[in-house]
């Protein structure tokens, strides 16, 4: 495990709270702007997805999302959040 992964793994449990305090409006605007360009048949790659704080916002707007990150801790949080919000019919 390299230094970057260790650093982000350490932050993964608190990342969403800290990120929102620093700039919740940035996330809201990013989601709004990006959704304008998405279509239901799109396949999205979210590179450096972190905890999926933005990724999960797109799940109803696209066919599928592939999310990757250097931090396994961040991916674990993103997977947990995705499974909590995904409700198959």
C-alpha positions as CSV (number, residue, x, y, z in Angstrom):
1,X,0.0,0.0,0.0
2,X,1.4,3.4,-1.0
3,X,1.3,6.7,1.0
4,X,-1.6,8.0,-1.0
5,X,-3.8,5.0,-0.4
6,X,-2.9,5.1,3.3
7,X,-3.8,8.8,3.6
8,X,-7.1,8.4,1.9
9,X,-8.0,5.2,3.7
10,X,-7.5,7.0,7.0
11,X,-9.9,9.8,5.9
12,X,-12.5,7.5,4.3
13,X,-14.7,7.2,7.4
14,X,-15.0,11.0,7.9
15,X,-14.6,12.2,4.3
16,X,-18.2,13.1,3.6
17,X,-18.7,15.1,6.7
18,X,-15.5,17.1,6.2
19,X,-16.1,17.6,2.5
20,X,-19.6,18.9,3.0
21,X,-18.4,21.4,5.6
22,X,-15.8,22.7,3.2
23,X,-18.0,23.1,0.2
24,X,-21.5,21.5,0.1
25,X,-22.5,24.1,-2.5
26,X,-19.7,22.8,-4.7
27,X,-21.1,19.3,-4.7
28,X,-24.6,20.5,-5.3
29,X,-23.5,22.6,-8.3
30,X,-21.3,19.8,-9.7
31,X,-24.2,17.4,-9.6
32,X,-26.7,19.9,-11.2
33,X,-24.3,20.8,-14.0
34,X,-23.3,17.2,-14.8
35,X,-26.9,15.8,-14.8
36,X,-27.7,18.2,-17.7
37,X,-25.3,16.2,-19.8
38,X,-26.3,12.6,-18.8
39,X,-28.7,10.3,-20.6
40,X,-30.4,7.2,-19.4
41,X,-28.3,5.0,-21.8
42,X,-24.9,6.5,-20.7
43,X,-22.2,4.4,-19.0
44,X,-20.2,6.6,-16.7
45,X,-16.7,6.2,-15.4
46,X,-16.1,8.1,-12.1
47,X,-12.3,8.2,-11.7
48,X,-11.3,9.1,-8.1
49,X,-14.8,8.5,-6.9
50,X,-13.9,8.7,-3.2
51,X,-16.9,7.7,-1.1
52,X,-19.4,8.0,-4.0
53,X,-20.6,11.3,-2.6
54,X,-21.3,12.4,-6.2
55,X,-21.4,9.1,-8.0
56,X,-24.6,8.0,-6.2
57,X,-26.4,11.1,-7.3
58,X,-26.2,10.0,-10.9
59,X,-27.4,6.4,-10.4
60,X,-31.0,7.2,-11.6
61,X,-29.8,9.1,-14.6
62,X,-27.6,6.6,-16.4
63,X,-27.5,3.0,-17.4
64,X,-24.5,2.1,-15.2
65,X,-21.6,3.6,-13.4
66,X,-18.1,2.3,-12.9
67,X,-16.4,4.0,-10.0
68,X,-12.7,3.6,-9.1
69,X,-10.4,5.1,-6.5
70,X,-6.9,4.5,-5.2
71,X,-8.2,4.0,-1.7
72,X,-9.9,0.7,-0.8
73,X,-11.3,2.4,2.2
74,X,-13.1,5.0,0.1
75,X,-14.4,2.2,-2.2
76,X,-15.7,0.3,0.8
77,X,-17.7,3.4,1.9
78,X,-18.9,4.0,-1.7
79,X,-20.1,0.4,-2.0
80,X,-21.9,0.5,1.3
81,X,-23.7,3.8,0.4
82,X,-24.6,2.4,-3.1
83,X,-26.1,-0.7,-1.6
84,X,-28.1,1.4,0.9
85,X,-29.5,3.7,-1.9
86,X,-30.0,1.0,-4.6
87,X,-33.6,-0.4,-4.6
88,X,-34.1,-2.8,-7.4
89,X,-37.7,-3.2,-8.7
